[in-house]
Amino acid sequence: MHPLVEKYFRVDRLPHIWCPGCGIGTAVFTLVRAIDRAGLDQDKTAIVSGIGCSSRAPGYLDFDTLHTTHGRALAFATGLKLARPELKVIVLSGDGDLAAIGGNHFIHAARRNIDLTTVCLNNSIYGMTGGQHSPLTPRGKMASTTPYGNADRGFDLCALAQAAGATYVARSTTFHVERLCELMRRALLHRGFSFVEVACQCPTYYGRRNGLRTAAEMLSSFQRRAVSVERARELGPGELEERLLVGEIYSSEAPEFVEEYRRLMERSEEGAALDGAV
């Protein structure tokens, strides 16, 4: 057994329930590698999830974990971070969980710049409940609820995160695991709201309906479609259509919410003390 599995996983709960060829296992193990490389204290790291295929991951991870309600992982994580600011809090979420019912929480966690690391495992489908289309299912693609093709335009969650105020935004795929590990490591060490989107294969529901029947075919698709942030600067808009922009998309510094909130509380307590002395 791999040493990182022994250290960071609840081995008595393995093997996992994910389908053969699913990319979630790759993404979760890559996150564990990033946690190890970042030197995080396992006893001071908490992992929060909502509902969905990816959200089963905390059940296998040997950290303090919360498996919460659908779309509410960021709400629970915000409360946890406010109560225990010394913890490193990581949110694992799927595209349906984060971008649909949890979309408003996502926007406001980014706006507040609260010190959370959110990892979206984007398999472009609702995998756990029967293969319905999600807000990240690309236009024209098939799902159980769009048998003739999806008419909706998909979200660009990285663009949304940046526009909403996130101070670290990155994207990679389960094919580009070394790049993904480094981006996750940087996100974990970033002070403020950090967001990493992982393009993640689902051959069971998404792939077989869209001409990519095996995990290998889906990974090859990621390889073909990926274009680095650096390379994208040299390409025109038409050349970027249907491509996956990968790499560190945005990084900046801004006041962090918990620190600002605690300063506000201190000022209010000082004001109350002065009022009581009058």
Order of alpha helices (4+ residues) and beta strands (2+ residues): alpha-alpha-beta-beta-alpha-beta-alpha-beta-alpha-beta-alpha-beta-alpha-beta-alpha-beta-alpha
